[in-house]
Amino acid sequence: FLSANTMYWQVGLAPSASGVADRLMTCRKRRGPGKSALWREVDRPEQQLLGIQYAGRVPEPSPLVVRNAEHWLWDSTGAADGDEIAGLVAGEADRYFPRTSLPEHDKRIL
């Protein structure tokens, strides 16, 4: 993913107004008794599926630091580990949280 905040909120499927099953996607962002809104709140943080999770807003553009430059994403770019691409991280950002478990995988890509 070259995005952030991919699966922060839980969503559910409901029938359409005409009764067709699973046609209306809903997302509760208000909390209440028994109404968990975030995956983290039910012990299923997004990092356990994606390998990273939402960290917060980025008020000013920041550089993306190249890691694992041998990955195909960086092919033919000339990028090397540690290079910075100015202003590429903006709006919202994800990051790796060391105390949150990771999915089973061979290696971290970015």
C-alpha positions in Angstrom: 0.0 0.0 0.0 1.2 3.5 -0.8 -1.4 5.0 1.5 -2.1 5.4 5.2 -4.9 4.6 7.6 -6.0 1.6 5.5 -8.2 -0.2 8.0 -8.4 1.8 11.2 -12.2 1.8 11.6 -14.3 -1.4 11.7 -17.0 -1.6 9.0 -20.0 -3.8 8.6 -22.3 -4.9 5.8 -26.0 -4.5 6.1 -28.9 -5.1 3.7 -29.9 -2.4 1.2 -33.2 -0.5 1.5 -34.8 -3.1 -0.8 -33.5 -6.0 1.3 -30.5 -7.2 -0.7 -28.0 -8.7 1.7 -24.6 -7.1 2.3 -25.1 -4.1 0.0 -24.7 -1.2 2.5 -21.3 -0.6 4.2 -21.5 1.1 7.5 -18.8 2.5 9.8 -19.6 3.5 13.4 -17.3 6.2 14.5 -19.2 7.0 17.7 -18.4 4.8 20.7 -20.9 3.5 23.2 -21.4 0.5 25.4 -20.6 -2.7 23.4 -19.8 -0.7 20.2 -16.1 -1.0 19.5 -15.2 1.2 16.6 -11.5 0.5 16.1 -9.9 -2.9 15.3 -7.4 -2.2 18.1 -10.2 -2.0 20.6 -11.1 -5.7 20.0 -7.5 -6.8 20.1 -7.1 -7.0 16.3 -4.8 -4.1 15.5 -4.3 -3.5 11.8 -0.6 -4.2 12.1 -1.4 -7.9 12.6 -2.7 -8.0 9.1 -0.8 -5.2 7.2 2.5 -5.1 9.1 2.0 -1.4 9.9 -0.8 0.6 11.4 -2.1 4.2 11.6 0.2 6.5 13.6 -1.5 9.8 13.2 -1.8 13.0 11.3 1.2 14.6 9.6 0.6 18.4 9.7 3.6 19.3 7.5 5.0 17.3 4.6 7.9 15.1 5.7 10.4 12.9 3.8 9.9 9.2 3.1 13.1 7.4 4.1 14.0 4.6 1.7 14.4 1.2 3.3 15.0 -2.1 1.6 16.1 -0.4 -1.6 16.5 -3.9 -3.3 12.7 -4.3 -3.3 11.1 -4.2 -6.8 9.3 -1.0 -5.7 12.6 0.9 -6.0 13.7 -0.8 -9.3 15.2 1.7 -11.8 14.8 4.6 -9.4 18.4 4.9 -8.2 17.2 5.0 -4.6 19.5 3.6 -1.9 18.7 2.8 1.7 18.6 5.9 3.8 17.7 8.2 0.9 15.0 10.7 1.6 12.2 11.7 -0.8 11.2 15.2 0.4 7.6 15.9 1.2 6.2 12.5 0.2 4.6 11.8 3.6 1.7 14.2 4.3 -1.8 14.2 5.7 -1.7 10.9 7.6 0.9 8.2 8.2 1.3 4.6 9.3 4.3 3.2 11.1 5.6 0.0 12.6 4.8 -0.4 16.3 7.5 -2.8 17.8 5.2 -3.9 20.7 2.4 -5.0 18.3 2.7 -8.4 16.7 3.3 -8.7 13.0 1.7 -11.0 10.5 3.7 -14.0 9.4 5.9 -12.9 6.5 9.4 -13.3 5.1 10.6 -9.7 5.4 9.5 -6.1 5.9 9.3 -4.3 2.5 9.4 -0.6 3.4 
